[in-house]
């Protein structure tokens, strides 16, 4: 559940050992002994400011956020045979429709009638894209209400990703078939941009993992853990890919198709993006903006800012960000605060970046600072193991979480409440 409260970190040690904690960057700590085997620490940190739809961050790009209560879960990606069969069936049905259209065009007399047939097929593809949006919104809303599992959400995202790819091929085929009959390039580009929302890097990982990948593919061993955060008005997906933090948020309430375009020009879209993400556009090496008049969709990119890349899609009807996609280099994101919890033998330091995502945990021996092998668990889900330096980057939830550091001899547990 999401609540706007200051951050509090409670560190519980289930061992009869002396414990200490240190907070930095403006945090404060209080230690109390519940009994001989438990000591509790609380660290006070500032809440993240949210203006409108965006978290206001220092030294890194602002982020599109969800509004209202919802659910947060970690999702492990595993093969789903049922999805494989459904995806194959969808491909066959779409290929058959396009083949039928291509065959019928040769039998239609006159370009006017052929144009009518092509436009009818464009309309069907547009309706299929709308089906993707509604299907996703329904399952995410159900997940936010506790009525659907993360597996159901993942299957829907994977299905939409696959169907978006099939629909993109159908668009390309239709564009080719219409050559010399009618120019549909603007509509094809607009619908292709719409389909990009369902074919992001995170969604590609989800779809390939659930459907399975070719054994010769080097990415077959890559099974990233996805943090899924849902609300009635949107979905956030985030993960780590090597040294890169990847995050995307979709706000369904900011895509209003039956309302006139409130933006109008690419210049206005770019200016609005610069106002919403000032740091990213102040440090970018270049921007890219495109307007799709057919579906009132605007795409604005800070192609290479000082920490990574930012892409936003504005829904013209709502004059708001409908979809945001960010990649950030872990080595470039500033550390905003850090808290440490220690026993006589073990020290675990939790370092937060702005908005606390991503974050780094470092586990060392208390006496000499030597790195320690540890298993990191968040909300009961094993996130990973510390590396040779005793470090692990992770993506914590925004709505509070329980962090456990396990070694061969000790276990440290921390509870952090919502930061927004």
KEKE-3310 file (N, C-alpha, C; in steps of 0.2 Angstrom, whole numbers, plus 5000, padded with zeros to 4 digits):
npx = (5004:5002:5008:5010:5023:5036:5052:5056:5068:5069:5079:5081:5089:5092:5100:5111:5120:5131:5125:5125:5121:5123:5118:5118:5120:5110:5101:5094:5096:5089:5090:5084:5082:5073:5073:5084:5089:5086:5087:5082:5082:5079:5079:5078:5073:5071:5055:5051:5048:5033:5027:5012:5012:5025:5040:5051:5067:5085:5099:5098:5087:5069:5055:5041:5027:5015:4998:4989:4983:4990:4998:5014:5026:5039:5045:5049:5055:5049:5047:5032:5022:5009:5007:5016:5009:4997:5003:5008:4996:4990:4999:4997:4984:4984:4993:4986:4975:4981:4987:4975:4970:4979:4977:4964:4965:4970:4959:4951:4943:4949:4957:4950:4942:4951:4958:4948:4947:4960:4961:4951:4957:4967:4960:4955:4967:4970:4960:4964:4975:4970:4963:4974:4978:4967:4966:4978:4977:4965:4970:4981:4974:4966:4976:4981:4971:4972:4966:4972:4986:5004:5009:4999:4998:5011:5010:5000:5007:5017:5010:5004:5016:5020:5009:5010:5021:5018:5007:5015:5022:5011:5007:5018:5017:5005:5008:5017:5009:5000:5007:5008:4994:4988:4994:4999:5008:5009:5000:5004:5017:5012:5004:5014:5022:5014:5013:5026:5026:5022:5033:5045:5062:5061:5049:5052:5061:5053:5043:5051:5057:5046:5040:5051:5068:5079:5091:5104:5105:5114:5108:5100:5103:5100:5090:5081:5076:5060:5054:5037:5025:5009:4995:4978:4978:4990:5006:5022:5037:5053:5070:5087:5100:5114:5126:5116:5102:5085:5069:5052:5037:5019:5005:4989:4978:4982:4981:4970:4960:4948:4948:4951:4967:4978:4990:4997:5009:5026:5036:5030:5027:5041:5045:5037:5042:5055:5052:5046:5056:5069:5083:5088:5086:5094:5107:5108:5115:5108:5091:5076:5061:5045:5029:5014:5001:4990:4986:4987:4999:5014:5032:5046:5063:5077:5092:5104:5109:5118:5118:5112:5098:5082:5065:5050:5032:5019:5002:4991:4978:4976:4987:4998:5011:5011:5018:5034:5051:5066:5084:5098:5115:5123:5135:5134:5124:5120:5124:5113:5110:5115:5114:5120:5121:5127:5135:5146:5153:5149:5145:5133:5129:5118:5115:5107:5101:5094:5076:5078:5080:5089:5097:5111:5118:5131:5141:5152:5166:5166:5178:5189:5184:5183:5176:5160:5152:5135:5118:5105:5089:5072:5057:5054:5059:5072:5085:5098:5116:5129:5144:5162:5166:5158:5146:5130:5119:5102:5084:5073:5056:5044:5034:5037:5047:5054:5070:5083:5098:5108:5121:5133:5134:5126:5111:5104:5090:5080:5067:5059:5049:5037:5043:5037)
npy = (4994:5011:5026:5042:5046:5050:5042:5027:5017:5001:4991:4975:4963:4946:4940:4936:4947:4962:4976:4990:5005:5017:5032:5042:5057:5066:5058:5051:5041:5029:5017:5003:4990:4976:4963:4951:4946:4954:4970:4986:4998:5014:5024:5040:5048:5060:5062:5059:5072:5074:5081:5085:5072:5068:5062:5073:5074:5076:5079:5069:5062:5067:5056:5048:5044:5032:5034:5033:5018:5002:4987:4978:4968:4956:4948:4932:4926:4913:4899:4898:4887:4887:4900:4900:4892:4899:4911:4907:4903:4915:4922:4914:4916:4930:4931:4924:4932:4943:4937:4934:4947:4952:4943:4946:4959:4959:4955:4965:4978:4994:5008:5015:5006:4997:5005:5008:4995:4993:5004:4999:4988:4994:5000:4989:4985:4996:4994:4982:4986:4995:4985:4978:4988:4990:4977:4976:4986:4981:4970:4975:4984:4974:4967:4978:4979:4967:4956:4949:4939:4941:4933:4932:4945:4946:4936:4942:4954:4948:4942:4953:4959:4950:4950:4963:4963:4955:4962:4973:4968:4965:4978:4982:4974:4978:4991:4989:4982:4992:5000:5011:5012:5019:5031:5026:5029:5038:5034:5021:5024:5030:5021:5011:5018:5018:5004:5002:5005:4993:4985:4986:4986:4979:4972:4964:4955:4949:4943:4934:4926:4920:4913:4906:4904:4902:4890:4892:4906:4918:4925:4917:4913:4923:4929:4940:4948:4955:4970:4973:4986:4991:5000:5008:5016:5014:5006:5001:4995:4988:4985:4977:4977:4970:4983:4993:5002:4999:5007:5008:5017:5017:5026:5024:5033:5044:5043:5048:5046:5050:5064:5081:5086:5092:5097:5100:5105:5100:5108:5113:5101:5097:5107:5105:5093:5097:5105:5096:5086:5093:5091:5081:5086:5097:5091:5083:5077:5079:5081:5073:5074:5069:5070:5062:5063:5056:5048:5056:5056:5060:5059:5061:5063:5063:5060:5056:5059:5064:5053:5042:5037:5044:5043:5049:5048:5057:5059:5067:5070:5071:5079:5075:5064:5049:5037:5032:5030:5024:5023:5020:5023:5014:5017:5031:5037:5047:5044:5046:5045:5035:5021:5011:4995:4986:4972:4963:4956:4959:4970:4979:4990:5001:5009:5023:5029:5044:5044:5031:5021:5014:5004:5001:4987:4984:4972:4968:4963:4967:4971:4972:4976:4968:4960:4951:4936:4936:4933:4942:4946:4952:4956:4942:4937:4930:4941:4941:4937:4944:4952:4949:4960:4961:4968:4972:4977:4982:4983:4992:4991:5004:5006:5002:4989:4974:4970:4958:4952:4939:4928:4915:4914:4924:4934:4949:4960:4972:4984:4994:5009:5016:5028:5037)
npz = (5000:4996:5005:5010:5019:5031:5029:5039:5046:5053:5062:5065:5075:5077:5087:5101:5102:5104:5096:5084:5076:5063:5055:5041:5031:5035:5042:5057:5072:5083:5096:5104:5116:5114:5120:5127:5115:5104:5096:5091:5079:5073:5059:5053:5039:5025:5017:4999:4988:4979:4964:4955:4944:4946:4954:4963:4960:4965:4956:4947:4935:4936:4940:4933:4943:4951:4957:4972:4981:4980:4974:4977:4970:4968:4954:4947:4932:4923:4912:4902:4896:4891:4887:4876:4867:4865:4860:4848:4841:4840:4831:4819:4816:4813:4803:4793:4791:4785:4774:4767:4765:4756:4745:4741:4737:4724:4718:4718:4710:4704:4712:4721:4728:4732:4741:4751:4756:4762:4771:4780:4785:4792:4801:4809:4814:4822:4831:4837:4844:4853:4860:4866:4875:4884:4889:4896:4906:4913:4919:4927:4935:4942:4949:4957:4966:4973:4966:4956:4952:4952:4942:4933:4928:4922:4912:4904:4900:4893:4883:4877:4872:4862:4853:4850:4842:4832:4826:4822:4812:4804:4801:4793:4782:4777:4774:4763:4754:4751:4743:4729:4729:4740:4751:4767:4776:4787:4796:4798:4805:4816:4823:4825:4834:4845:4847:4852:4866:4871:4869:4876:4883:4895:4895:4884:4889:4898:4890:4882:4891:4897:4886:4882:4875:4861:4863:4859:4860:4868:4878:4885:4898:4905:4917:4923:4938:4941:4947:4951:4952:4955:4952:4952:4942:4934:4930:4936:4930:4935:4934:4935:4924:4922:4924:4923:4928:4925:4921:4919:4917:4916:4913:4913:4914:4908:4895:4885:4873:4866:4867:4862:4855:4866:4866:4853:4846:4842:4848:4859:4866:4868:4876:4888:4892:4896:4906:4915:4917:4921:4925:4917:4904:4905:4905:4894:4878:4867:4859:4854:4845:4841:4833:4832:4823:4820:4830:4841:4849:4857:4856:4866:4868:4879:4873:4877:4892:4907:4914:4908:4898:4893:4889:4884:4882:4877:4880:4870:4872:4885:4889:4896:4903:4897:4895:4902:4900:4907:4907:4918:4922:4934:4940:4939:4946:4960:4977:4990:5003:5018:5028:5042:5050:5063:5071:5082:5074:5061:5048:5039:5026:5020:5006:4998:4983:4975:4978:4982:4973:4961:4975:4986:4994:5006:5013:5026:5037:5053:5060:5052:5039:5029:5014:5014:5011:5007:5008:5000:5005:5000:5006:5008:4996:4988:4982:4978:4978:4988:4980:4976:4982:4993:4989:4983:4971:4971:4968:4977:4983:4982:4992:5005:5014:5019:5023:5023:5028:5026:5032:5034:5048:5054:5054:5049:5050:5042:5042:5031:5029:5018:5006:4999)
capx = (5000:5007:5007:5015:5025:5044:5056:5059:5071:5069:5084:5080:5095:5090:5106:5112:5127:5130:5123:5126:5119:5125:5115:5122:5116:5104:5097:5095:5094:5087:5091:5080:5082:5066:5075:5091:5091:5083:5088:5078:5085:5075:5083:5073:5075:5066:5051:5052:5042:5030:5023:5009:5013:5032:5044:5056:5074:5091:5105:5096:5080:5063:5052:5034:5025:5009:4994:4984:4985:4991:5002:5021:5029:5045:5042:5054:5053:5050:5044:5025:5020:5002:5008:5019:5004:4993:5006:5009:4990:4989:5003:4994:4978:4986:4996:4980:4971:4985:4987:4968:4969:4983:4974:4958:4967:4971:4953:4947:4944:4949:4961:4946:4939:4957:4960:4943:4949:4966:4959:4947:4962:4970:4955:4955:4974:4970:4956:4968:4980:4966:4962:4980:4978:4962:4968:4983:4974:4961:4974:4984:4969:4964:4982:4982:4965:4973:4962:4976:4993:5009:5010:4994:5001:5017:5007:4997:5012:5021:5005:5004:5022:5020:5004:5012:5026:5014:5004:5019:5023:5005:5007:5023:5015:5000:5011:5020:5004:4997:5012:5005:4987:4987:5000:4997:5014:5008:4996:5009:5021:5009:5003:5021:5024:5009:5015:5033:5025:5022:5039:5051:5067:5059:5044:5055:5064:5047:5040:5056:5058:5040:5039:5057:5072:5083:5097:5110:5105:5118:5103:5096:5105:5098:5083:5081:5070:5057:5049:5031:5022:5003:4990:4972:4979:4996:5010:5029:5042:5060:5075:5094:5103:5122:5127:5111:5095:5080:5063:5047:5030:5014:4999:4983:4974:4985:4980:4963:4960:4942:4948:4955:4974:4979:4997:4997:5015:5032:5039:5026:5029:5048:5046:5034:5046:5060:5049:5045:5063:5074:5090:5089:5087:5100:5113:5108:5119:5103:5085:5073:5054:5041:5022:5010:4994:4984:4983:4988:5004:5021:5038:5052:5069:5084:5095:5110:5110:5124:5117:5108:5093:5075:5060:5043:5027:5014:4995:4989:4971:4977:4992:5002:5015:5007:5023:5040:5056:5073:5090:5103:5121:5123:5141:5133:5118:5123:5122:5110:5110:5117:5113:5124:5119:5133:5136:5153:5157:5146:5142:5129:5128:5112:5116:5101:5101:5088:5070:5080:5080:5091:5100:5117:5120:5138:5142:5159:5167:5166:5184:5194:5181:5184:5170:5157:5147:5129:5112:5100:5082:5068:5050:5054:5061:5079:5087:5104:5121:5135:5149:5168:5167:5153:5141:5124:5114:5095:5078:5068:5049:5043:5029:5040:5049:5058:5077:5086:5105:5110:5127:5133:5133:5121:5105:5101:5084:5078:5060:5059:5042:5036:5047:5033)
capy = (5000:5017:5031:5048:5046:5050:5035:5025:5010:4997:4985:4969:4958:4940:4936:4939:4950:4969:4979:4997:5008:5023:5035:5048:5061:5069:5053:5050:5034:5027:5010:5001:4983:4973:4958:4950:4944:4959:4977:4989:5004:5018:5029:5045:5052:5064:5059:5061:5076:5073:5087:5082:5065:5066:5063:5078:5072:5080:5076:5063:5064:5065:5050:5047:5039:5030:5037:5029:5012:4997:4981:4978:4961:4954:4942:4928:4924:4906:4897:4897:4883:4889:4906:4898:4889:4905:4916:4903:4903:4922:4923:4910:4920:4937:4930:4922:4938:4947:4934:4934:4953:4952:4939:4949:4966:4957:4954:4971:4983:5001:5010:5018:5001:4994:5010:5006:4988:4995:5008:4995:4984:4999:5001:4983:4985:5001:4991:4977:4990:4997:4979:4977:4993:4988:4970:4977:4990:4977:4965:4979:4986:4969:4966:4983:4977:4961:4951:4945:4938:4944:4929:4934:4951:4944:4933:4948:4958:4944:4941:4959:4960:4946:4952:4969:4961:4952:4968:4977:4964:4966:4985:4983:4970:4982:4997:4986:4980:4998:5004:5013:5012:5024:5032:5026:5029:5042:5030:5016:5026:5032:5014:5008:5021:5015:4997:5002:5005:4986:4981:4989:4981:4975:4968:4959:4950:4945:4939:4929:4921:4916:4909:4902:4907:4898:4888:4895:4913:4920:4928:4911:4912:4930:4928:4946:4949:4961:4973:4975:4990:4992:5005:5008:5021:5013:5001:5002:4989:4990:4979:4979:4973:4972:4989:4998:5002:5001:5008:5011:5018:5018:5029:5023:5038:5050:5042:5050:5046:5054:5071:5084:5086:5098:5099:5104:5106:5097:5113:5113:5094:5097:5112:5102:5088:5100:5107:5090:5083:5098:5089:5076:5090:5101:5088:5079:5079:5080:5079:5070:5074:5067:5070:5057:5067:5051:5045:5061:5054:5063:5056:5066:5059:5065:5054:5054:5063:5062:5046:5037:5039:5046:5043:5050:5048:5062:5058:5073:5072:5073:5084:5072:5059:5042:5031:5035:5024:5027:5018:5024:5019:5013:5021:5038:5039:5049:5041:5052:5044:5028:5019:5005:4991:4982:4968:4963:4953:4960:4977:4980:4997:5002:5016:5025:5034:5048:5040:5025:5015:5008:5005:4996:4985:4981:4968:4967:4961:4974:4973:4974:4979:4963:4959:4945:4933:4936:4932:4947:4945:4958:4954:4935:4935:4931:4945:4939:4936:4950:4950:4949:4966:4962:4972:4970:4982:4980:4988:4991:4994:5011:5006:4999:4983:4970:4968:4953:4950:4932:4925:4908:4914:4929:4937:4955:4961:4979:4986:5001:5011:5020:5034:5042)
capz = (5000:4996:5009:5010:5026:5031:5030:5045:5046:5059:5061:5071:5075:5081:5090:5107:5101:5104:5090:5084:5070:5061:5050:5038:5026:5038:5045:5064:5074:5090:5097:5110:5117:5116:5125:5126:5108:5099:5096:5086:5077:5068:5055:5050:5032:5022:5011:4993:4986:4972:4962:4950:4942:4946:4960:4962:4963:4965:4953:4943:4932:4940:4938:4933:4948:4952:4962:4975:4984:4975:4976:4974:4971:4964:4949:4944:4925:4921:4905:4903:4890:4889:4883:4870:4863:4863:4855:4841:4838:4838:4825:4814:4815:4810:4796:4789:4789:4780:4767:4764:4762:4750:4740:4739:4734:4717:4715:4719:4704:4705:4717:4727:4732:4736:4747:4756:4759:4766:4777:4784:4788:4796:4807:4813:4818:4827:4837:4841:4848:4859:4864:4871:4881:4889:4892:4901:4911:4917:4924:4932:4940:4946:4953:4962:4970:4976:4963:4951:4954:4947:4936:4928:4925:4918:4906:4900:4897:4888:4877:4873:4869:4856:4849:4847:4837:4826:4823:4819:4805:4799:4798:4788:4776:4774:4770:4757:4749:4749:4738:4723:4729:4744:4756:4774:4780:4793:4801:4800:4810:4822:4826:4827:4840:4850:4849:4855:4873:4873:4866:4879:4885:4901:4892:4879:4894:4901:4885:4880:4897:4898:4880:4881:4870:4858:4867:4856:4862:4874:4883:4888:4905:4909:4920:4927:4943:4939:4952:4948:4956:4952:4955:4948:4936:4931:4931:4935:4930:4935:4935:4934:4919:4923:4927:4921:4931:4919:4924:4915:4921:4911:4917:4909:4915:4904:4888:4883:4865:4864:4869:4857:4856:4871:4865:4847:4842:4844:4852:4866:4869:4871:4882:4893:4894:4899:4913:4920:4918:4920:4926:4911:4898:4905:4904:4888:4872:4861:4860:4848:4847:4835:4834:4828:4823:4819:4837:4846:4853:4856:4859:4867:4871:4880:4870:4881:4897:4910:4918:4904:4893:4895:4883:4887:4877:4880:4877:4868:4874:4893:4890:4901:4901:4897:4896:4903:4900:4909:4909:4922:4924:4942:4943:4938:4950:4966:4983:4993:5010:5019:5035:5043:5056:5065:5076:5084:5068:5054:5046:5033:5025:5015:5002:4994:4978:4975:4978:4985:4968:4965:4981:4986:5001:5007:5019:5028:5043:5057:5063:5047:5033:5023:5011:5017:5006:5010:5004:5002:5004:5001:5007:5007:4990:4987:4977:4975:4983:4987:4975:4979:4986:4998:4987:4979:4969:4971:4967:4983:4982:4985:4997:5011:5013:5024:5020:5027:5026:5029:5031:5037:5055:5057:5050:5050:5047:5043:5040:5029:5027:5012:5005:4995)
cpx = (5004:5004:5012:5017:5033:5046:5057:5062:5072:5074:5083:5086:5093:5095:5107:5119:5126:5129:5123:5123:5121:5121:5119:5117:5110:5100:5098:5093:5093:5087:5087:5081:5075:5067:5082:5094:5089:5085:5085:5081:5080:5079:5078:5076:5069:5062:5052:5046:5040:5025:5019:5010:5020:5035:5049:5062:5079:5096:5104:5089:5074:5060:5044:5032:5017:5005:4990:4987:4986:4995:5009:5023:5035:5042:5048:5051:5054:5046:5037:5023:5013:5003:5011:5014:4999:4996:5007:5002:4988:4993:5000:4988:4979:4989:4991:4976:4975:4986:4980:4967:4973:4980:4968:4960:4968:4965:4948:4948:4944:4953:4956:4944:4945:4959:4955:4945:4955:4965:4955:4952:4966:4966:4955:4962:4973:4965:4959:4973:4976:4964:4968:4980:4973:4963:4973:4980:4969:4965:4978:4980:4967:4970:4983:4976:4966:4969:4965:4983:4998:5010:5005:4996:5006:5014:5004:5002:5016:5016:5005:5010:5022:5015:5006:5017:5023:5010:5008:5021:5017:5005:5012:5021:5009:5003:5014:5015:5000:5001:5009:4998:4985:4992:4997:5003:5013:5005:5000:5014:5018:5007:5009:5023:5020:5011:5022:5032:5025:5028:5045:5056:5064:5054:5046:5058:5058:5044:5045:5057:5052:5038:5045:5061:5076:5089:5103:5110:5109:5113:5099:5097:5102:5091:5082:5075:5067:5053:5043:5027:5015:4999:4984:4973:4986:5000:5017:5033:5049:5064:5082:5096:5111:5123:5122:5105:5090:5073:5058:5040:5025:5008:4993:4979:4976:4985:4972:4962:4954:4942:4952:4962:4975:4986:4998:5003:5021:5036:5036:5028:5036:5048:5043:5038:5052:5058:5048:5051:5069:5081:5092:5090:5092:5107:5113:5112:5114:5096:5081:5065:5050:5033:5019:5003:4989:4982:4985:4993:5011:5026:5043:5057:5075:5089:5101:5112:5116:5124:5114:5104:5086:5071:5054:5038:5021:5007:4993:4982:4972:4983:4997:5006:5011:5012:5030:5045:5063:5078:5095:5109:5122:5129:5140:5128:5121:5120:5119:5110:5113:5116:5117:5121:5125:5132:5144:5157:5155:5144:5139:5127:5123:5113:5110:5103:5094:5081:5072:5080:5084:5095:5106:5117:5127:5138:5149:5159:5168:5173:5189:5191:5181:5177:5167:5152:5141:5123:5107:5093:5077:5061:5049:5057:5069:5081:5093:5110:5126:5140:5156:5170:5162:5147:5136:5120:5107:5090:5073:5061:5049:5038:5031:5042:5053:5064:5080:5093:5107:5117:5127:5132:5128:5116:5103:5095:5082:5071:5060:5052:5042:5040:5043:5026)
cpy = (5006:5023:5036:5049:5047:5043:5033:5018:5007:4991:4981:4964:4952:4936:4940:4942:4958:4972:4987:4999:5015:5026:5041:5052:5064:5065:5053:5043:5033:5020:5009:4993:4980:4967:4957:4948:4949:4966:4980:4996:5008:5023:5034:5049:5056:5061:5062:5066:5074:5079:5084:5074:5063:5067:5068:5076:5076:5076:5070:5065:5062:5059:5051:5042:5037:5034:5032:5022:5007:4991:4981:4971:4960:4948:4939:4926:4917:4904:4895:4893:4885:4896:4905:4896:4895:4910:4913:4904:4910:4924:4920:4914:4927:4936:4928:4928:4942:4944:4934:4941:4954:4949:4943:4956:4964:4956:4960:4976:4990:5003:5012:5012:4997:4999:5009:5000:4989:4999:5004:4990:4988:5000:4995:4983:4990:4998:4986:4981:4992:4991:4977:4982:4991:4981:4971:4981:4986:4973:4969:4981:4980:4967:4971:4982:4971:4955:4947:4944:4941:4940:4930:4940:4950:4941:4938:4952:4955:4943:4947:4961:4956:4948:4959:4968:4959:4958:4973:4974:4965:4973:4986:4980:4975:4988:4995:4985:4987:5002:5005:5013:5018:5025:5032:5026:5033:5038:5024:5018:5028:5026:5011:5011:5019:5008:4997:5002:4997:4982:4984:4984:4976:4970:4962:4954:4946:4940:4933:4924:4917:4911:4904:4905:4901:4896:4891:4903:4914:4923:4923:4911:4918:4929:4934:4945:4955:4964:4976:4979:4992:4997:5005:5012:5019:5007:5003:4996:4992:4984:4982:4974:4975:4978:4995:4996:5004:5001:5011:5011:5020:5021:5029:5029:5044:5048:5042:5051:5050:5061:5075:5085:5093:5101:5103:5104:5102:5101:5113:5106:5094:5102:5109:5097:5091:5103:5101:5086:5088:5096:5085:5081:5095:5098:5083:5082:5080:5078:5076:5071:5073:5068:5066:5060:5062:5049:5050:5059:5058:5060:5061:5062:5064:5060:5051:5059:5061:5055:5041:5040:5040:5046:5044:5050:5052:5059:5065:5075:5074:5078:5082:5066:5052:5036:5035:5029:5027:5021:5023:5020:5019:5017:5028:5041:5041:5045:5047:5051:5036:5027:5012:5002:4986:4978:4967:4960:4955:4967:4977:4987:4997:5009:5017:5030:5038:5043:5032:5019:5018:5009:4999:4994:4982:4978:4966:4965:4967:4976:4975:4976:4974:4961:4952:4943:4933:4935:4938:4945:4951:4955:4946:4933:4936:4935:4943:4938:4942:4947:4949:4954:4967:4966:4969:4976:4979:4985:4987:4994:5001:5011:5002:4992:4980:4968:4963:4952:4944:4930:4918:4908:4919:4931:4944:4957:4968:4979:4993:5003:5015:5026:5039:5042)
cpz = (5000:5001:5009:5017:5026:5031:5037:5044:5052:5058:5067:5070:5080:5083:5096:5107:5102:5097:5090:5077:5069:5055:5047:5033:5029:5042:5053:5066:5081:5091:5104:5110:5119:5121:5124:5119:5103:5101:5090:5085:5072:5065:5052:5044:5029:5017:5005:4991:4979:4970:4955:4949:4943:4952:4958:4965:4961:4961:4949:4940:4936:4937:4939:4939:4948:4957:4965:4978:4978:4978:4973:4975:4966:4960:4946:4937:4924:4915:4907:4896:4887:4885:4877:4865:4860:4859:4848:4837:4836:4831:4819:4811:4811:4804:4791:4786:4784:4774:4764:4761:4756:4744:4737:4736:4726:4714:4715:4713:4706:4712:4723:4731:4736:4742:4752:4760:4764:4772:4782:4788:4793:4803:4812:4817:4823:4833:4840:4846:4854:4863:4869:4877:4886:4892:4898:4907:4916:4922:4929:4937:4945:4951:4959:4968:4974:4973:4958:4954:4949:4941:4931:4924:4920:4911:4901:4897:4892:4882:4873:4869:4862:4851:4846:4841:4831:4823:4820:4812:4801:4797:4792:4782:4773:4771:4764:4752:4747:4744:4731:4723:4733:4749:4763:4778:4787:4798:4803:4806:4816:4826:4828:4833:4846:4852:4853:4863:4875:4871:4869:4881:4890:4899:4887:4884:4897:4896:4883:4885:4898:4892:4879:4875:4867:4862:4865:4858:4868:4880:4887:4895:4909:4911:4925:4932:4941:4945:4949:4953:4952:4956:4950:4942:4932:4933:4931:4935:4931:4937:4934:4929:4919:4927:4926:4925:4925:4923:4919:4919:4915:4915:4912:4909:4911:4897:4887:4876:4862:4865:4864:4859:4860:4870:4859:4843:4846:4849:4859:4870:4872:4876:4888:4896:4898:4906:4918:4922:4917:4920:4919:4905:4898:4904:4898:4882:4866:4863:4854:4850:4840:4837:4829:4828:4823:4826:4843:4851:4851:4859:4859:4870:4873:4879:4874:4886:4901:4914:4914:4899:4896:4889:4887:4881:4881:4876:4876:4871:4882:4894:4896:4899:4902:4898:4897:4903:4902:4909:4912:4923:4931:4944:4943:4943:4957:4972:4987:5001:5012:5027:5036:5050:5057:5071:5078:5078:5061:5054:5040:5032:5019:5012:4998:4989:4978:4974:4980:4980:4962:4971:4981:4993:5001:5013:5020:5035:5047:5059:5058:5040:5027:5021:5014:5012:5010:5005:5005:5000:5005:5001:5006:5001:4990:4981:4974:4981:4982:4983:4979:4983:4992:4996:4983:4978:4969:4970:4972:4980:4985:4991:5003:5010:5019:5020:5025:5024:5030:5027:5034:5045:5058:5052:5053:5046:5048:5040:5038:5027:5021:5012:5002:4998)
residu = (UNK:UNK:UNK:UNK:UNK:UNK:UNK:UNK:UNK:UNK:UNK:UNK:UNK:UNK:UNK:UNK:UNK:UNK:UNK:UNK:UNK:UNK:UNK:UNK:UNK:UNK:UNK:UNK:UNK:UNK:UNK:UNK:UNK:UNK:UNK:UNK:UNK:UNK:UNK:UNK:UNK:UNK:UNK:UNK:UNK:UNK:UNK:UNK:UNK:UNK:UNK:UNK:UNK:UNK:UNK:UNK:UNK:UNK:UNK:UNK:UNK:UNK:UNK:UNK:UNK:UNK:UNK:UNK:UNK:UNK:UNK:UNK:UNK:UNK:UNK:UNK:UNK:UNK:UNK:UNK:UNK:UNK:UNK:UNK:UNK:UNK:UNK:UNK:UNK:UNK:UNK:UNK:UNK:UNK:UNK:UNK:UNK:UNK:UNK:UNK:UNK:UNK:UNK:UNK:UNK:UNK:UNK:UNK:UNK:UNK:UNK:UNK:UNK:UNK:UNK:UNK:UNK:UNK:UNK:UNK:UNK:UNK:UNK:UNK:UNK:UNK:UNK:UNK:UNK:UNK:UNK:UNK:UNK:UNK:UNK:UNK:UNK:UNK:UNK:UNK:UNK:UNK:UNK:UNK:UNK:UNK:UNK:UNK:UNK:UNK:UNK:UNK:UNK:UNK:UNK:UNK:UNK:UNK:UNK:UNK:UNK:UNK:UNK:UNK:UNK:UNK:UNK:UNK:UNK:UNK:UNK:UNK:UNK:UNK:UNK:UNK:UNK:UNK:UNK:UNK:UNK:UNK:UNK:UNK:UNK:UNK:UNK:UNK:UNK:UNK:UNK:UNK:UNK:UNK:UNK:UNK:UNK:UNK:UNK:UNK:UNK:UNK:UNK:UNK:UNK:UNK:UNK:UNK:UNK:UNK:UNK:UNK:UNK:UNK:UNK:UNK:UNK:UNK:UNK:UNK:UNK:UNK:UNK:UNK:UNK:UNK:UNK:UNK:UNK:UNK:UNK:UNK:UNK:UNK:UNK:UNK:UNK:UNK:UNK:UNK:UNK:UNK:UNK:UNK:UNK:UNK:UNK:UNK:UNK:UNK:UNK:UNK:UNK:UNK:UNK:UNK:UNK:UNK:UNK:UNK:UNK:UNK:UNK:UNK:UNK:UNK:UNK:UNK:UNK:UNK:UNK:UNK:UNK:UNK:UNK:UNK:UNK:UNK:UNK:UNK:UNK:UNK:UNK:UNK:UNK:UNK:UNK:UNK:UNK:UNK:UNK:UNK:UNK:UNK:UNK:UNK:UNK:UNK:UNK:UNK:UNK:UNK:UNK:UNK:UNK:UNK:UNK:UNK:UNK:UNK:UNK:UNK:UNK:UNK:UNK:UNK:UNK:UNK:UNK:UNK:UNK:UNK:UNK:UNK:UNK:UNK:UNK:UNK:UNK:UNK:UNK:UNK:UNK:UNK:UNK:UNK:UNK:UNK:UNK:UNK:UNK:UNK:UNK:UNK:UNK:UNK:UNK:UNK:UNK:UNK:UNK:UNK:UNK:UNK:UNK:UNK:UNK:UNK:UNK:UNK:UNK:UNK:UNK:UNK:UNK:UNK:UNK:UNK:UNK:UNK:UNK:UNK:UNK:UNK:UNK:UNK:UNK:UNK:UNK:UNK:UNK:UNK:UNK:UNK:UNK:UNK:UNK:UNK:UNK:UNK:UNK:UNK:UNK:UNK:UNK:UNK:UNK:UNK:UNK:UNK:UNK:UNK:UNK:UNK:UNK:UNK:UNK:UNK:UNK:UNK:UNK:UNK:UNK:UNK:UNK:UNK:UNK:UNK:UNK:UNK)
# end
